Amino acid sequence: MTAGPPPGEWAPPTDVDGIHAATGTGHDLVLRREGPVAVLTLNRAEKRNALTGEMSWGLARVLRALSEDPSVRACVITGAPPAFCAGGDVGTFPVSGGAQAPPYRPARAEIYPPVAIRDAPFPVIAAVNGVAAGAGFALALACDLAIADPGARFGALQVRRGLVADWGLTWLLVRAVGRGRALELLWSGDWVDAPGARALGLVNRVSASGTTLDEALCWAAELAAGPSAAMTLMKRAAHRAVEMSLEEALETDSLMQARAFGTADAAEGARAFMEKRSPQFNQEKGDT
């Protein structure tokens, strides 16, 4: 239930220096850098980082700006403690029901963070340090990888208000756990704890208590040291694979591999193998 602000309202600048200025301390979205890793923090702790339309739209634009910066090779998204993201801010929702229901508005893909995360050329990790509900659940699922605190909880709660899951949550859940389990979660509105989320494949790892962000940053740094070109191409192939036949996937693999063979990272990998040493990848960006 979050949407972008109309033209003329707040918009983060598209240049990276301006992004830092517009998302610094005191803003609802905080961006900082840890070397090649960008860290984006939802910063409304008093509202459990509930999303306004402005935040949603801003997060998508920041991610797209970072995607144009070749020095960014991984990204971590987290929430200001004690929550990851409680979903959309119900205080900003339009009045619904009967004659006062808001009119239908076509979805604009460019304002939704899950689309910007999918399109980002680098790995995006969700550091789920607390509640992830509704749109917050979708945000965690949209990330390429996720690590959760033992106390984190996940819930598709929209059904409790007589609404449907939005922000692409149905699409994401079906692909993560299959149609039957997805419908169970969507229809029940039940919470899933961190171990349960790990068992279902909703997250990759469960951290030690209180160390979720630190562990995510270490993971991101490891990924940032990898061959960027090949990793970008594999991310593209992985996202396309869920919509393809096996024959189409094989053709995509061949195309991506041909591109990867032409990169400096591939040449360095071959040299390192022959010289029996660890490769020193130059972090060349892959074609998208």
Secondary structure, DSSP 4 states (H G I P E B T S, - for coil): ---PPPTTS----SSHHHHHHHTSTTSSEEEEEETTEEEEEE--GGGTTPBPHHHHHHHHHHHHHHHT-TT--EEEEEESTT-SB--B-GGGSPP-SGGGPPPP----GGG-HHHHHHH-SS-EEEEE-SEEETHHHHHHHHSSEEEE-TT-EEE-GGGGGT----TTHHHHHHHHH-HHHHHHHHHH--EEEHHHHHHHTS-SEEPPTT-HHHHHHHHHHHHHTS-HHHHHHHHHHHHHHTTS-HHHHHHHHHHHHHHHHTSHHHHHHHHHHHTTS------PPPP-
